[in-house]
Amino acid sequence: MHGLYVLKGATSMYCIERKDNDSQWRREMCFKTEFKAFVNARTKSMATLGTYRVVNATWTNQVVAEVNGMELVKKKGKMV
């Protein structure tokens, strides 16, 4: 029973941050899973051609992933 309590208390939030023109990171929204946050950040970066990152809000804002929309579009164009 003790292990279950620890597992419940260890839930993390994964937040999406957008890099502004002034190179500052602005938090936009948070998700319960890393996967949902990453998919959302990737979608936003491709739609806006901006840079987004996913941070683990629980672990003192540890960066989990960074996505650059301009680079994704360039890679996708080369694949066609």
C-alpha positions as CSV (number, residue, x, y, z in Angstrom):
1,M,0.0,0.0,0.0
2,H,2.9,2.4,0.7
3,G,4.2,2.0,-2.8
4,L,0.9,3.0,-4.3
5,Y,0.9,6.2,-2.2
6,V,4.4,7.1,-3.4
7,L,3.4,6.5,-7.0
8,K,0.3,8.8,-6.7
9,G,2.4,11.5,-5.2
10,A,5.0,11.3,-8.0
11,T,2.7,12.6,-10.8
12,S,4.4,15.2,-12.9
13,M,3.1,18.0,-15.1
14,Y,4.7,18.7,-18.5
15,C,4.4,22.2,-19.7
16,I,4.8,23.7,-23.1
17,E,6.8,26.9,-23.4
18,R,7.1,29.2,-26.5
19,K,10.3,31.1,-27.3
20,D,9.4,34.8,-27.9
21,N,11.2,37.2,-30.2
22,D,13.1,38.5,-27.1
23,S,14.4,34.9,-26.6
24,Q,12.4,34.5,-23.4
25,W,10.4,31.4,-22.7
26,R,6.7,31.9,-22.1
27,R,4.6,29.1,-20.6
28,E,1.4,28.3,-22.6
29,M,-0.2,25.2,-21.1
30,C,0.5,22.0,-19.2
31,F,-0.4,18.4,-19.6
32,K,-0.4,15.3,-17.4
33,T,1.7,13.3,-19.8
34,E,4.9,14.0,-21.6
35,F,3.5,12.5,-24.8
36,K,0.6,14.9,-25.0
37,A,2.8,17.8,-24.2
38,F,5.3,16.8,-26.9
39,V,2.7,16.2,-29.6
40,N,1.1,19.6,-28.8
41,A,4.4,21.4,-28.9
42,R,5.3,19.8,-32.2
43,T,2.0,20.7,-33.7
44,K,2.2,24.3,-32.5
45,S,5.8,24.7,-33.7
46,M,4.9,23.4,-37.2
47,A,1.8,25.7,-37.4
48,T,3.7,28.8,-36.2
49,L,7.2,28.0,-37.4
50,G,8.3,28.9,-33.9
51,T,10.4,27.2,-31.2
52,Y,8.7,25.3,-28.4
53,R,9.9,23.2,-25.6
54,V,8.5,20.7,-23.1
55,V,9.6,21.1,-19.5
56,N,8.9,18.9,-16.5
57,A,7.4,21.4,-14.1
58,T,8.0,19.2,-11.1
59,W,11.8,18.8,-11.6
60,T,12.7,22.5,-11.4
61,N,11.7,23.1,-15.0
62,Q,13.9,20.4,-16.5
63,V,13.8,20.6,-20.3
64,V,12.5,17.3,-21.8
65,A,12.4,18.3,-25.5
66,E,12.8,21.3,-27.7
67,V,11.1,21.6,-31.2
68,N,12.0,24.1,-33.9
69,G,9.1,24.5,-36.4
70,M,11.3,26.0,-39.1
71,E,13.7,23.0,-38.9
72,L,10.8,20.5,-39.0
73,V,9.4,22.1,-42.2
74,K,12.8,22.1,-43.8
75,K,13.3,18.4,-43.0
76,K,9.7,17.5,-44.2
77,G,10.4,19.4,-47.5
78,K,13.5,17.3,-48.2
79,M,11.6,14.1,-47.6
80,V,9.1,14.8,-50.4
